[in-house]
């Protein structure tokens, strides 16, 4: 399992390689609704746009990507500073990690 770094910026993009696929994540904070949204592109092809980041919810859920799970852990759903203060963190668990965690 790895932690995905989130910087102190309301609109950010980062790329990581997961299961030999280039994954580009875009995280955007909406001040009006006090929430973070998540976009995903695989190998430069858009897959998902605007999924709300909710603590404990798999951001890859329902996509059938075979990449494992991507999720936020912490207290409440993340506000503007939650990632930079460390009260919420973003993690990826690969398929092997998920198999170990599943009963």
N, CA, C and O atoms as a MOPAC input file, in Angstrom:
PM7 MOZYME 1SCF
protein

 N      0.85600 1    -1.16700 1     0.00000 1
 C      0.00000 1     0.00000 1     0.00000 1
 C      0.90300 1     1.23000 1     0.00000 1
 O      1.92900 1     1.26500 1     0.67900 1
 N      0.50200 1     2.23700 1    -0.77300 1
 C      1.29200 1     3.46400 1    -0.83600 1
 C      0.40500 1     4.67000 1    -0.53600 1
 O     -0.79800 1     4.65500 1    -0.79500 1
 N      1.02100 1     5.70400 1     0.00900 1
 C      0.31400 1     6.96300 1     0.21400 1
 C      0.52800 1     7.84000 1    -1.01400 1
 O      1.64800 1     7.96200 1    -1.51100 1
 N     -0.54000 1     8.44000 1    -1.49500 1
 C     -0.47200 1     9.35900 1    -2.63000 1
 C     -0.30000 1    10.76200 1    -2.05700 1
 O     -1.14300 1    11.21400 1    -1.28200 1
 N      0.77800 1    11.46000 1    -2.42400 1
 C      1.00500 1    12.78900 1    -1.85400 1
 C      0.01900 1    13.82000 1    -2.40700 1
 O     -0.22600 1    13.88800 1    -3.61100 1
 N     -0.53400 1    14.61100 1    -1.50400 1
 C     -1.42700 1    15.70600 1    -1.88300 1
 C     -0.78200 1    16.98500 1    -1.36600 1
 O     -0.49700 1    17.10400 1    -0.17500 1
 N     -0.55400 1    17.93900 1    -2.26200 1
 C      0.11200 1    19.18200 1    -1.88300 1
 C     -0.91800 1    20.24000 1    -1.49100 1
 O     -2.12300 1    20.03300 1    -1.63200 1
 N     -0.42900 1    21.36500 1    -1.00000 1
 C     -1.29600 1    22.45900 1    -0.57400 1
 C     -1.65600 1    23.32900 1    -1.77700 1
 O     -1.14700 1    24.43800 1    -1.93200 1
 N     -2.54000 1    22.80700 1    -2.62000 1
 C     -3.02100 1    23.54100 1    -3.79500 1
 C     -4.45000 1    23.08900 1    -4.07700 1
 O     -4.73500 1    21.89300 1    -4.02000 1
 N     -5.35600 1    24.02400 1    -4.38000 1
 C     -6.75100 1    23.64900 1    -4.59600 1
 C     -7.02200 1    22.95500 1    -5.92800 1
 O     -8.10800 1    22.41300 1    -6.13000 1
 N     -6.05700 1    22.96600 1    -6.83200 1
 C     -6.19400 1    22.28700 1    -8.12700 1
 C     -4.82400 1    21.71400 1    -8.46200 1
 O     -3.87700 1    22.46000 1    -8.70800 1
 N     -4.72200 1    20.40300 1    -8.47000 1
 C     -3.42100 1    19.77200 1    -8.68400 1
 C     -3.55100 1    18.51000 1    -9.51100 1
 O     -4.60100 1    17.86700 1    -9.54200 1
 N     -2.46900 1    18.17200 1   -10.17600 1
 C     -2.44400 1    16.97700 1   -11.01700 1
 C     -1.14400 1    16.23400 1   -10.75400 1
 O     -0.08400 1    16.84300 1   -10.61200 1
 N     -1.23700 1    14.90500 1   -10.69000 1
 C     -0.04300 1    14.09100 1   -10.51700 1
 C     -0.22000 1    12.78500 1   -11.26000 1
 O     -1.34200 1    12.33500 1   -11.49200 1
 N      0.88700 1    12.18700 1   -11.62800 1
 C      0.85400 1    10.90900 1   -12.34300 1
 C      1.64500 1     9.86800 1   -11.57200 1
 O      2.70300 1    10.15500 1   -11.01300 1
 N      1.11300 1     8.65600 1   -11.55300 1
 C      1.77600 1     7.50900 1   -10.94400 1
 C      1.56500 1     6.31200 1   -11.86000 1
 O      0.62900 1     6.29100 1   -12.65800 1
 N      2.43400 1     5.32000 1   -11.74300 1
 C      2.26400 1     4.08000 1   -12.49700 1
 C      1.72600 1     3.02300 1   -11.54000 1
 O      2.35000 1     2.70800 1   -10.52600 1
 N      0.55600 1     2.48100 1   -11.87900 1
 C     -0.08200 1     1.43000 1   -11.08800 1
 C     -0.38000 1     0.27000 1   -12.01500 1
 O     -1.07000 1     0.44200 1   -13.01900 1
 N      0.12900 1    -0.90700 1   -11.69400 1
 C     -0.08200 1    -2.11200 1   -12.51900 1
 C      0.28300 1    -1.85900 1   -13.98000 1
 O     -0.45600 1    -2.23500 1   -14.88900 1
 N      1.41800 1    -1.22600 1   -14.19100 1
 C      1.93900 1    -0.93000 1   -15.53100 1
 C      1.05300 1     0.00700 1   -16.34500 1
 O      1.15400 1     0.03800 1   -17.57100 1
 N      0.19500 1     0.76500 1   -15.68700 1
 C     -0.64900 1     1.75700 1   -16.36100 1
 C     -0.30100 1     3.13500 1   -15.81600 1
 O     -0.12900 1     3.30900 1   -14.61000 1
 N     -0.20100 1     4.10600 1   -16.70800 1
 C      0.04700 1     5.47700 1   -16.26700 1
 C     -1.28300 1     6.08600 1   -15.83300 1
 O     -2.19900 1     6.25100 1   -16.63900 1
 N     -1.37100 1     6.41100 1   -14.56300 1
 C     -2.59000 1     6.98200 1   -13.98200 1
 C     -2.34200 1     8.45100 1   -13.66600 1
 O     -1.41100 1     8.79200 1   -12.93700 1
 N     -3.17200 1     9.30400 1   -14.21600 1
 C     -3.08500 1    10.72500 1   -13.92500 1
 C     -4.28400 1    11.09800 1   -13.06800 1
 O     -5.43600 1    10.90900 1   -13.45800 1
 N     -3.98400 1    11.63100 1   -11.89500 1
 C     -5.01300 1    12.05000 1   -10.95200 1
 C     -5.07000 1    13.57100 1   -10.94600 1
 O     -4.03700 1    14.24000 1   -10.91400 1
 N     -6.26500 1    14.10300 1   -10.97600 1
 C     -6.44800 1    15.53600 1   -10.77500 1
 C     -7.36600 1    15.69500 1    -9.57200 1
 O     -8.44900 1    15.11200 1    -9.51600 1
 N     -6.91800 1    16.48800 1    -8.61900 1
 C     -7.69300 1    16.77100 1    -7.41600 1
 C     -8.05200 1    18.24900 1    -7.43000 1
 O     -7.18700 1    19.11000 1    -7.59000 1
 N     -9.33200 1    18.53000 1    -7.26100 1
 C     -9.80200 1    19.91800 1    -7.26900 1
 C    -10.66200 1    20.16600 1    -6.04000 1
 O    -11.53900 1    19.37200 1    -5.70000 1
 N    -10.39200 1    21.28100 1    -5.38500 1
 C    -11.18200 1    21.66900 1    -4.22300 1
 C    -12.22300 1    22.69700 1    -4.64700 1
 O    -11.89800 1    23.67200 1    -5.32400 1
 N    -13.48500 1    22.47900 1    -4.24700 1
 C    -14.57100 1    23.40800 1    -4.52600 1
 C    -14.90600 1    24.13000 1    -3.22600 1
 O    -15.42600 1    23.53000 1    -2.28500 1
 N    -14.60400 1    25.41200 1    -3.18600 1
 C    -14.79700 1    26.19100 1    -1.96400 1
 C    -16.27900 1    26.32400 1    -1.60900 1
 O    -16.63000 1    26.29900 1    -0.42900 1
 N    -17.14000 1    26.46300 1    -2.59500 1
 C    -18.57300 1    26.63900 1    -2.34100 1
 C    -19.17400 1    25.43100 1    -1.63500 1
 O    -19.93900 1    25.58000 1    -0.68200 1
 N    -18.82600 1    24.23300 1    -2.10400 1
 C    -19.38600 1    23.01700 1    -1.50000 1
 C    -18.46200 1    22.39900 1    -0.44600 1
 O    -18.81200 1    21.39000 1     0.16700 1
 N    -17.28400 1    22.99800 1    -0.23200 1
 C    -16.29800 1    22.51600 1     0.74300 1
 C    -16.02000 1    21.02800 1     0.54000 1
 O    -16.14400 1    20.22500 1     1.46500 1
 N    -15.63900 1    20.67600 1    -0.69900 1
 C    -15.34300 1    19.27400 1    -1.00200 1
 C    -14.24800 1    19.18300 1    -2.05400 1
 O    -13.99300 1    20.12100 1    -2.80900 1
 N    -13.61000 1    18.01300 1    -2.07400 1
 C    -12.60800 1    17.69500 1    -3.07900 1
 C    -13.22900 1    16.78100 1    -4.12700 1
 O    -14.04200 1    15.91400 1    -3.80500 1
 N    -12.84100 1    16.98300 1    -5.38000 1
 C    -13.28700 1    16.12200 1    -6.47300 1
 C    -12.06800 1    15.47400 1    -7.10400 1
 O    -10.96300 1    16.01500 1    -7.05100 1
 N    -12.28000 1    14.31000 1    -7.70200 1
 C    -11.21000 1    13.47900 1    -8.25400 1
 C    -11.50200 1    13.17000 1    -9.71900 1
 O    -12.59900 1    12.73300 1   -10.06500 1
 N    -10.50800 1    13.40100 1   -10.57500 1
 C    -10.56800 1    13.00700 1   -11.98500 1
 C     -9.47900 1    11.97200 1   -12.22500 1
 O     -8.43900 1    11.99200 1   -11.56500 1
 N     -9.71700 1    11.06900 1   -13.16900 1
 C     -8.75600 1    10.01400 1   -13.48400 1
 C     -8.61100 1     9.86900 1   -14.98700 1
 O     -9.59800 1     9.83700 1   -15.72200 1
 N     -7.36600 1     9.78100 1   -15.43200 1
 C     -7.06200 1     9.41600 1   -16.81600 1
 C     -6.09700 1     8.23500 1   -16.76800 1
 O     -5.18700 1     8.20500 1   -15.94000 1
 N     -6.29800 1     7.26100 1   -17.65900 1
 C     -5.39600 1     6.11300 1   -17.78900 1
 C     -4.72700 1     6.18500 1   -19.14100 1
 O     -5.38800 1     6.25100 1   -20.17700 1
 N     -3.39600 1     6.17100 1   -19.11900 1
 C     -2.62700 1     6.25600 1   -20.36300 1
 C     -3.13100 1     7.41700 1   -21.21500 1
 O     -3.31100 1     7.28400 1   -22.42600 1
 N     -3.35500 1     8.55700 1   -20.56300 1
 C     -3.79200 1     9.81800 1   -21.18100 1
 C     -5.21600 1     9.80600 1   -21.72000 1
 O     -5.59700 1    10.71700 1   -22.45600 1
 N     -6.00500 1     8.80600 1   -21.37500 1
 C     -7.41100 1     8.74600 1   -21.79600 1
 C     -8.30600 1     9.00000 1   -20.57800 1
 O     -8.20500 1     8.27900 1   -19.58500 1
 N     -9.18300 1    10.01500 1   -20.63500 1
 C    -10.07000 1    10.29400 1   -19.50000 1
 C    -10.96500 1     9.10000 1   -19.17400 1
 O    -11.53200 1     8.47100 1   -20.06800 1
 N    -11.08200 1     8.80000 1   -17.88900 1
 C    -11.89600 1     7.67600 1   -17.42400 1
 C    -12.99700 1     8.16100 1   -16.48500 1
 O    -14.11600 1     7.65000 1   -16.52200 1
 N    -12.68400 1     9.13600 1   -15.65200 1
 C    -13.60400 1     9.57600 1   -14.60700 1
 C    -13.40400 1    11.06400 1   -14.36900 1
 O    -12.27800 1    11.56000 1   -14.40100 1
 N    -14.50400 1    11.77400 1   -14.13000 1
 C    -14.40700 1    13.21400 1   -13.88300 1
 C    -15.36400 1    13.61600 1   -12.76300 1
 O    -16.56200 1    13.34300 1   -12.82500 1
 N    -14.82000 1    14.26000 1   -11.74900 1
 C    -15.64300 1    14.88000 1   -10.72400 1
 C    -16.16000 1    13.99500 1    -9.61100 1
 O    -17.11800 1    14.36900 1    -8.93500 1
 N    -15.56200 1    12.83700 1    -9.39400 1
 C    -16.02300 1    11.97800 1    -8.29100 1
 C    -15.63100 1    12.62100 1    -6.96400 1
 O    -14.47600 1    12.99200 1    -6.75200 1
 N    -16.59900 1    12.74300 1    -6.09300 1
 C    -16.35300 1    13.35000 1    -4.78400 1
 C    -15.47200 1    12.43200 1    -3.94100 1
 O    -15.68200 1    11.22000 1    -3.90100 1
 N    -14.48900 1    13.01700 1    -3.27200 1
 C    -13.63300 1    12.25000 1    -2.36900 1
 C    -14.32800 1    12.16000 1    -1.01500 1
 O    -14.52500 1    13.16300 1    -0.32900 1
 N    -14.69300 1    10.94000 1    -0.65000 1
 C    -15.37700 1    10.65300 1     0.60900 1
 C    -14.50800 1     9.66300 1     1.38100 1
 O    -14.07100 1     8.65500 1     0.82800 1
 N    -14.25800 1     9.94900 1     2.65200 1
 C    -13.43200 1     9.07200 1     3.47800 1
 C    -14.01600 1     7.65900 1     3.46900 1
 O    -15.21100 1     7.46200 1     3.68800 1
 N    -13.13500 1     6.67300 1     3.20600 1
 C    -13.52800 1     5.26700 1     3.22900 1
 C    -14.13500 1     4.73700 1     1.94400 1
 O    -14.41800 1     3.54200 1     1.85700 1
 N    -14.34400 1     5.57600 1     0.95000 1
 C    -14.94400 1     5.12500 1    -0.31300 1
 C    -13.85200 1     4.89400 1    -1.35700 1
 O    -12.94800 1     5.71400 1    -1.51800 1
 N    -13.94800 1     3.77500 1    -2.05600 1
 C    -13.00200 1     3.45100 1    -3.12300 1
 C    -13.28500 1     4.34900 1    -4.32200 1
 O    -14.36300 1     4.28200 1    -4.91200 1
 N    -12.32200 1     5.18300 1    -4.67900 1
 C    -12.50600 1     6.09100 1    -5.81700 1
 C    -12.53100 1     5.35000 1    -7.14900 1
 O    -13.00800 1     5.89300 1    -8.14500 1
 N    -12.02200 1     4.11200 1    -7.18300 1
 C    -12.06200 1     3.29300 1    -8.39800 1
 C    -13.32500 1     2.42900 1    -8.47300 1
 O    -13.53100 1     1.72300 1    -9.46100 1
 N    -14.16100 1     2.47700 1    -7.44900 1
 C    -15.33600 1     1.60400 1    -7.36400 1
 C    -16.20500 1     1.69200 1    -8.62400 1
 O    -16.50800 1     2.77500 1    -9.12400 1
 N    -16.59300 1     0.51300 1    -9.11400 1
 C    -17.49400 1     0.43500 1   -10.25600 1
 C    -16.84500 1     0.61100 1   -11.60900 1
 O    -17.52700 1     0.55000 1   -12.63200 1
 N    -15.53100 1     0.83100 1   -11.63900 1
 C    -14.85500 1     1.08200 1   -12.91000 1
 C    -14.24200 1    -0.17400 1   -13.52400 1
 O    -13.96100 1    -0.19200 1   -14.72200 1
 N    -14.02900 1    -1.22200 1   -12.73100 1
 C    -13.46100 1    -2.46800 1   -13.24100 1
 C    -12.09700 1    -2.30400 1   -13.88300 1
 O    -11.83400 1    -2.87500 1   -14.94100 1
 N    -11.23300 1    -1.53400 1   -13.25500 1
 C     -9.92600 1    -1.21900 1   -13.83400 1
 C     -8.85300 1    -2.25500 1   -13.53000 1
 O     -7.84800 1    -2.32500 1   -14.23700 1
 N     -9.04700 1    -3.05700 1   -12.49600 1
 C     -8.02600 1    -4.01600 1   -12.10500 1
 C     -6.80100 1    -3.37000 1   -11.49100 1
 O     -5.70700 1    -3.93200 1   -11.54400 1
 N     -6.97500 1    -2.18700 1   -10.90600 1
 C     -5.85600 1    -1.44700 1   -10.32600 1
 C     -5.83700 1    -1.48800 1    -8.80500 1
 O     -4.99000 1    -0.84500 1    -8.18500 1
 N     -6.74800 1    -2.22600 1    -8.19500 1
 C     -6.84600 1    -2.21600 1    -6.74700 1
 C     -7.84200 1    -1.16100 1    -6.31100 1
 O     -8.85100 1    -0.92900 1    -6.97700 1
 N     -7.54800 1    -0.51900 1    -5.17400 1
 C     -8.45300 1     0.50200 1    -4.64800 1
 C     -7.68500 1     1.78400 1    -4.33400 1
 O     -6.49500 1     1.74700 1    -4.02100 1
 N     -8.37300 1     2.90200 1    -4.42100 1
 C     -7.83100 1     4.21500 1    -4.08100 1
 C     -8.82000 1     4.83100 1    -3.10400 1
 O    -10.00700 1     4.93800 1    -3.41000 1
 N     -8.34300 1     5.23800 1    -1.93300 1
 C     -9.26600 1     5.67800 1    -0.89400 1
 C     -8.62500 1     6.69700 1     0.03200 1
 O     -7.40300 1     6.74900 1     0.17600 1
 N     -9.47100 1     7.50600 1     0.65800 1
 C     -9.04100 1     8.46900 1     1.66500 1
 C     -9.33400 1     7.88300 1     3.04000 1
 O    -10.38100 1     7.27500 1     3.25800 1
 N     -8.39800 1     8.07500 1     3.96100 1
 C     -8.57700 1     7.64100 1     5.35000 1
 C     -8.39100 1     8.83500 1     6.26700 1
 O     -7.55900 1     9.70500 1     6.01100 1
 N     -9.15800 1     8.87000 1     7.31700 1
 C     -9.03700 1     9.93900 1     8.29700 1
 C    -10.34500 1    10.12500 1     9.01400 1
 O    -11.17200 1     9.21600 1     9.07900 1
 N    -10.52500 1    11.30800 1     9.55100 1
 C    -11.74200 1    11.60300 1    10.29500 1
 C    -12.92100 1    11.85600 1     9.38300 1
 O    -13.49200 1    10.92400 1     8.81600 1
 N    -13.28200 1    13.10500 1     9.24500 1
 C    -14.42300 1    13.49600 1     8.42600 1
 C    -14.02000 1    13.59800 1     6.95900 1
 O    -12.83800 1    13.54200 1     6.62100 1
 N    -15.02800 1    13.75100 1     6.08900 1
 C    -14.73000 1    13.98900 1     4.68000 1
 C    -13.86200 1    15.23600 1     4.57300 1
 O    -14.06800 1    16.20300 1     5.30700 1
 N    -12.89100 1    15.21900 1     3.66000 1
 C    -11.85400 1    16.25100 1     3.65600 1
 C    -12.34300 1    17.63900 1     3.25700 1
 O    -13.00400 1    17.82000 1     2.23500 1
 N    -11.99500 1    18.61700 1     4.10400 1
 C    -12.15700 1    20.02500 1     3.77100 1
 C    -10.87200 1    20.52500 1     3.12300 1
 O     -9.99600 1    19.72600 1     2.79300 1
 N    -10.75200 1    21.81000 1     2.94000 1
 C     -9.63200 1    22.39800 1     2.19600 1
 C     -8.26500 1    21.98100 1     2.73200 1
 O     -7.38100 1    21.65200 1     1.94100 1
 N     -8.06600 1    21.98400 1     4.03300 1
 C     -6.73800 1    21.74000 1     4.60400 1
 C     -6.52100 1    20.32200 1     5.11000 1
 O     -5.45400 1    20.02400 1     5.64700 1
 N     -7.49100 1    19.45100 1     4.95600 1
 C     -7.41600 1    18.11700 1     5.56500 1
 C     -6.22400 1    17.29700 1     5.07600 1
 O     -5.60000 1    16.59100 1     5.86800 1
 N     -5.90000 1    17.37700 1     3.79300 1
 C     -4.77800 1    16.59200 1     3.27600 1
 C     -3.44000 1    17.15800 1     3.74500 1
 O     -2.54600 1    16.40000 1     4.12000 1
 N     -3.29400 1    18.48300 1     3.72700 1
 C     -2.00500 1    19.07000 1     4.09000 1
 C     -1.73800 1    19.01000 1     5.59000 1
 O     -0.57800 1    18.98100 1     6.00200 1
 N     -2.78100 1    18.99300 1     6.41200 1
 C     -2.56500 1    18.86600 1     7.86000 1
 C     -2.39300 1    17.41300 1     8.27800 1
 O     -1.97500 1    17.13400 1     9.40100 1
 N     -2.71500 1    16.48300 1     7.37200 1
 C     -2.55700 1    15.06700 1     7.67400 1
 C     -3.76600 1    14.43600 1     8.34000 1
 O     -3.72700 1    13.25600 1     8.68700 1
 N     -4.85000 1    15.20000 1     8.52800 1
 C     -6.03800 1    14.60600 1     9.15400 1
 C     -6.75000 1    13.64700 1     8.20600 1
 O     -7.50200 1    12.77800 1     8.64700 1
 N     -6.51300 1    13.80600 1     6.89900 1
 C     -6.99300 1    12.86300 1     5.88400 1
 C     -5.82600 1    12.57300 1     4.95100 1
 O     -5.07700 1    13.47600 1     4.57800 1
 N     -5.68000 1    11.31000 1     4.57900 1
 C     -4.60600 1    10.90300 1     3.66500 1
 C     -5.19400 1    10.04800 1     2.55300 1
 O     -6.19900 1     9.36400 1     2.74500 1
 N     -4.55400 1    10.09500 1     1.38500 1
 C     -5.00900 1     9.34800 1     0.21500 1
 C     -4.07200 1     8.15900 1     0.00300 1
 O     -2.85200 1     8.32000 1    -0.03100 1
 N     -4.65400 1     6.95700 1    -0.14000 1
 C     -3.86400 1     5.73100 1    -0.27100 1
 C     -4.30200 1     4.91200 1    -1.48200 1
 O     -5.45300 1     4.96800 1    -1.91500 1
 N     -3.34600 1     4.14900 1    -2.01400 1
 C     -3.64000 1     3.14600 1    -3.04000 1
 C     -3.21800 1     1.78900 1    -2.49300 1
 O     -2.12400 1     1.63700 1    -1.94900 1
 N     -4.09700 1     0.80900 1    -2.64300 1
 C     -3.77900 1    -0.58000 1    -2.30300 1
 C     -3.94600 1    -1.40200 1    -3.57000 1
 O     -5.01700 1    -1.40100 1    -4.17700 1
 N     -2.89200 1    -2.10300 1    -3.97000 1
 C     -2.94200 1    -2.94600 1    -5.16000 1
 C     -3.79000 1    -4.18100 1    -4.93300 1
 O     -4.25300 1    -4.43500 1    -3.82100 1
 N     -3.99000 1    -4.94500 1    -5.99000 1
 C     -4.83200 1    -6.14200 1    -5.90300 1
 C     -4.32000 1    -7.13500 1    -4.86400 1
 O     -5.11600 1    -7.75300 1    -4.15800 1
 N     -2.99200 1    -7.29700 1    -4.76100 1
 C     -2.42900 1    -8.22000 1    -3.76900 1
 C     -2.73000 1    -7.73400 1    -2.35100 1
 O     -3.04600 1    -8.53500 1    -1.47200 1
 N     -2.63100 1    -6.41600 1    -2.13100 1
 C     -2.95200 1    -5.84700 1    -0.81600 1
 C     -4.42200 1    -6.05900 1    -0.47900 1
 O     -4.76600 1    -6.40100 1     0.65200 1
 N     -5.28400 1    -5.85300 1    -1.46900 1
 C     -6.72500 1    -6.01200 1    -1.25800 1
 C     -7.05100 1    -7.46400 1    -0.91200 1
 O     -7.89400 1    -7.72400 1    -0.05300 1
 N     -6.38600 1    -8.40900 1    -1.57700 1
 C     -6.62000 1    -9.83300 1    -1.30500 1
 C     -6.27100 1   -10.18100 1     0.13800 1
 O     -6.96000 1   -10.98700 1     0.76400 1
 N     -5.21200 1    -9.58300 1     0.66900 1
 C     -4.80700 1    -9.83100 1     2.05000 1
 C     -5.82600 1    -9.23500 1     3.02100 1
 O     -6.10000 1    -9.81900 1     4.06900 1
 N     -6.38500 1    -8.07700 1     2.67800 1
 C     -7.33800 1    -7.39800 1     3.55800 1
 C     -8.72500 1    -8.02200 1     3.53100 1
 O     -9.47700 1    -7.90700 1     4.49900 1
 N     -9.06800 1    -8.67900 1     2.43200 1
 C    -10.40900 1    -9.26600 1     2.29400 1
 C    -10.48500 1   -10.59700 1     3.03100 1
 O     -9.54200 1   -11.38800 1     2.99100 1
 N    -11.62800 1   -10.84900 1     3.71700 1
 C    -11.76000 1   -12.11700 1     4.45700 1
 C    -11.90900 1   -13.30500 1     3.52700 1
 O    -12.03000 1   -14.43900 1     3.99000 1

